[in-house]
Amino acid sequence: MHVDLYEKFWMWLSGVLLALFAAAIIYTAAAQAIQPPSHVETIDPTTSRTDPRFVSLGVTETADGQQVVVMAQMFAFTPTEIRVTAGRPVTFRLTSPDVIHGFQIVGSNANTMVIPGYVSQYTITFNRPGEYLIVCNEYCGLGHHLMYGTLIVEAPGGEG
Amino acid sequence: MNERYRLPYANFTVAVLAFFVGACMALMQALSRADLPLPLRSEQIYYLSMTAHGVLMALVFTTFFIMGLGYVFARTTLGQDTVNERVGWISFFVALIGTVLTAGAILSGTSTVLYTFYPPLQAHPLFYIGAALLVVGSWIWCWLMIRAYRLWRRDHAEAAIPLAMHGMLTTVIVWILATVGIAIEVVGMLIPWSLGITTTIDPVLARTFFWWFGHPLVYFWLLPAYAVWYAVLPRVAGGRLFSDPLARVVFVLFILLSTPVGFHHQFADPGISAGWKLAHTFATLAILFPSLLTAFTIIASLEVAGRLRGGKGLFNWIARLPWDDPLVSCVILAMLTFAVGGFGGAINAAYAMNAMVHNTAWVQGHFHLTVGTAVALTFMGTAYWLLPRITGKELRLKPVAQVQPYLWVIGMGLFSIVNHVTGMMGMPRRVYDLSYGGSPVAAAWAEWTTISAVGGVVLFVSAMMFVLVVFATVVWGKVGQAPAFEYAVPLDPAEPRASVWDRMGLWTVAAAALVLIAYLYPILQLLSMERFGSIGWKPF
């Protein structure tokens, strides 16, 4: 098959470009552990409100940081307001008793689907104190746009 | 009307009607974005019109247009008798009945589930049954395309498949591989669940089958557009196709790589392990390659055209291109837009960066550049090219057709760039209202969205210009001599001969194997877990 010289050059250039993209992804995944939220854990959506894993919602202190348990349901996050400390790893655990929701903390990399029957979990550290908007970013019904919450990141030491 | 083109003409008619209604739905959404106190404005209407817009544009307009184009390509490149007319009408009516059922279910307000219809949102059973019939109709069409090719092959053992048809067969194969996923989801899961035969459904399993279908769906749209870029554009622009064999390589790469990529739509899903998401990421990056190759070949073909028309020097050939021909301007503008949309797509597919844009306005900005412009604008240009050839009528209101593509790109620029910007700022997609309790972050988005609303109105005007030209041509077009269907000739004068790149059966088998590798294990893994299904919800 005859391929024009310039086109060959272009093909190599395209190949190198894509290899660089792939390398960047491998590097960030391997060296910096940047992965999409991919936790595998199931839960019965009909009983999730009384499931021991989701009975006490909100923030608890753990050995190495904080854990936040959130229930996402039509059309609110419980709790609506979450307070965490800057500079410490925060592990979010979420589920839904009804339809699929999204949990996106605007201005951060926190962005996950919340799917009934499954538990979403991921860990993130907030370095900048301040007030963040949390939005549902998956259409969940006519009140979808009313589903939001607030994350308050307080400076360490509690002076907020 | 030429008897021979009645079947594609019927398909194009449904496509244009769906486009018309879909565009009207889009106008309502655009005006909502401007936050005007319009009469009838409500959550119900907003989310209903969004569902209708998505289904009519992405599924109905595209499918019927592509089926019509397939009949035209088969008849004009393989031979007039290769298409079985009667079966073609069966395909048409099955797909049409499906469309009417689904559209009816949406407009009745019982199926506001958006065009991704993720369970456990539950639509009316007729929504799913109609969608299934639309796909069944398209399967009959697929069979007709393959049959046409086989009939032709019997008498042309040594010849390369005519390039337009090569692209169309690629479309058919990608579609068959893709629709296996949606058939399992809709027929195996959603229909029995919506009818109450089963009580619960696993949303992650359903999403996995949906995206098995959902990503190759975009190549089902794009490949017929590429067939026009390769096989029609160079001819109309007055040039030659720069490389015929590489065009075939491109199409074959799409057969192989279109499907094993779906998890890049599920990066943010729980229940699917990171390793498989990463594997699908690499296949997604690989599929950028054939599009990069296409960019070279088409631009080189256009340069040949510009130079044959007297272009000199480095850039003068660009000015010599027939920018006033609506097919040429539509396709070139579609390509330029696609270059931007393609790189945006690389960002969506980037394993780590996805979290910054997932389900934000960025996503709708992205696919309005790709399917909404690269594909839709190419189809509009193709309609301007097809109409005189299948009806024998001269294009009416030609100046309108000449301006329309430019207006589309201006409107899309305003709409889409704003969506990319607000998406980066964190604005979620598919929301009726942006007030978020007076949040200052949300207020910053709202400053931008008025611009996207203006873009939406410009797009609506452009869409109506297209519909007007089609309507005027059909109703008032002067009957004359239909121009011949002429396809691009390669720069290399040697007659292309059948090569390994024409072995469609072989590539189909290879592609099916890749689909199995990409999906078998993750699906078995899902099935092997203790899972809890969801009942249906209708919060609309």
Chai-1 contact restraints between the chains, C-beta under 6 A:
chainA,res_idxA,chainB,res_idxB,connection_type,confidence,min_distance_angstrom,max_distance_angstrom,comment,restraint_id
A,M1,B,P245,contact,1.0,0.0,6.0,A-B,restraint_1
A,E7,B,F296,contact,1.0,0.0,6.0,A-B,restraint_2
A,W10,B,F296,contact,1.0,0.0,6.0,A-B,restraint_3
A,S14,B,F289,contact,1.0,0.0,6.0,A-B,restraint_4
A,S14,B,L292,contact,1.0,0.0,6.0,A-B,restraint_5
A,L18,B,L285,contact,1.0,0.0,6.0,A-B,restraint_6
A,L18,B,L288,contact,1.0,0.0,6.0,A-B,restraint_7
A,F21,B,L285,contact,1.0,0.0,6.0,A-B,restraint_8
A,A22,B,L285,contact,1.0,0.0,6.0,A-B,restraint_9
A,I25,B,Y351,contact,1.0,0.0,6.0,A-B,restraint_10
A,T28,B,A352,contact,1.0,0.0,6.0,A-B,restraint_11
A,I34,B,A352,contact,1.0,0.0,6.0,A-B,restraint_12
A,Q35,B,A274,contact,1.0,0.0,6.0,A-B,restraint_13
A,P36,B,F267,contact,1.0,0.0,6.0,A-B,restraint_14
A,P36,B,A268,contact,1.0,0.0,6.0,A-B,restraint_15
A,P36,B,K277,contact,1.0,0.0,6.0,A-B,restraint_16
A,P37,B,A268,contact,1.0,0.0,6.0,A-B,restraint_17
A,S38,B,S273,contact,1.0,0.0,6.0,A-B,restraint_18
A,S38,B,A274,contact,1.0,0.0,6.0,A-B,restraint_19
A,H39,B,P270,contact,1.0,0.0,6.0,A-B,restraint_20
A,V40,B,G271,contact,1.0,0.0,6.0,A-B,restraint_21
A,V40,B,S273,contact,1.0,0.0,6.0,A-B,restraint_22
A,T42,B,M529,contact,1.0,0.0,6.0,A-B,restraint_23
A,T42,B,E530,contact,1.0,0.0,6.0,A-B,restraint_24
A,T42,B,R531,contact,1.0,0.0,6.0,A-B,restraint_25
A,D44,B,F532,contact,1.0,0.0,6.0,A-B,restraint_26
A,P45,B,S534,contact,1.0,0.0,6.0,A-B,restraint_27
A,M74,B,P539,contact,1.0,0.0,6.0,A-B,restraint_28
A,D98,B,W537,contact,1.0,0.0,6.0,A-B,restraint_29
A,V99,B,P120,contact,1.0,0.0,6.0,A-B,restraint_30
A,V99,B,L121,contact,1.0,0.0,6.0,A-B,restraint_31
A,V99,B,W537,contact,1.0,0.0,6.0,A-B,restraint_32
A,I100,B,Y118,contact,1.0,0.0,6.0,A-B,restraint_33
A,I100,B,P203,contact,1.0,0.0,6.0,A-B,restraint_34
A,G102,B,N359,contact,1.0,0.0,6.0,A-B,restraint_35
A,V106,B,G426,contact,1.0,0.0,6.0,A-B,restraint_36
A,V106,B,V441,contact,1.0,0.0,6.0,A-B,restraint_37
A,G107,B,G426,contact,1.0,0.0,6.0,A-B,restraint_38
A,N109,B,A355,contact,1.0,0.0,6.0,A-B,restraint_39
A,N111,B,A268,contact,1.0,0.0,6.0,A-B,restraint_40
A,N111,B,A355,contact,1.0,0.0,6.0,A-B,restraint_41
A,N111,B,H358,contact,1.0,0.0,6.0,A-B,restraint_42
A,T112,B,A268,contact,1.0,0.0,6.0,A-B,restraint_43
A,M113,B,A268,contact,1.0,0.0,6.0,A-B,restraint_44
A,M113,B,D269,contact,1.0,0.0,6.0,A-B,restraint_45
A,I115,B,P203,contact,1.0,0.0,6.0,A-B,restraint_46
A,I115,B,V204,contact,1.0,0.0,6.0,A-B,restraint_47
A,I115,B,P270,contact,1.0,0.0,6.0,A-B,restraint_48
A,P116,B,S534,contact,1.0,0.0,6.0,A-B,restraint_49
A,G117,B,F532,contact,1.0,0.0,6.0,A-B,restraint_50
A,G117,B,S534,contact,1.0,0.0,6.0,A-B,restraint_51
A,Y118,B,P270,contact,1.0,0.0,6.0,A-B,restraint_52
A,Y118,B,G271,contact,1.0,0.0,6.0,A-B,restraint_53
A,S120,B,P270,contact,1.0,0.0,6.0,A-B,restraint_54
A,L133,B,S439,contact,1.0,0.0,6.0,A-B,restraint_55
A,L133,B,V441,contact,1.0,0.0,6.0,A-B,restraint_56
A,V135,B,P428,contact,1.0,0.0,6.0,A-B,restraint_57
A,N137,B,N359,contact,1.0,0.0,6.0,A-B,restraint_58
A,N137,B,P428,contact,1.0,0.0,6.0,A-B,restraint_59
A,E138,B,N359,contact,1.0,0.0,6.0,A-B,restraint_60
A,Y139,B,L114,contact,1.0,0.0,6.0,A-B,restraint_61
A,Y139,B,R430,contact,1.0,0.0,6.0,A-B,restraint_62
A,G141,B,P539,contact,1.0,0.0,6.0,A-B,restraint_63
A,G141,B,F540,contact,1.0,0.0,6.0,A-B,restraint_64
A,L142,B,E43,contact,1.0,0.0,6.0,A-B,restraint_65
A,L142,B,F540,contact,1.0,0.0,6.0,A-B,restraint_66
A,H145,B,V431,contact,1.0,0.0,6.0,A-B,restraint_67
A,H145,B,Y432,contact,1.0,0.0,6.0,A-B,restraint_68
A,H145,B,D433,contact,1.0,0.0,6.0,A-B,restraint_69
A,Y148,B,Y436,contact,1.0,0.0,6.0,A-B,restraint_70
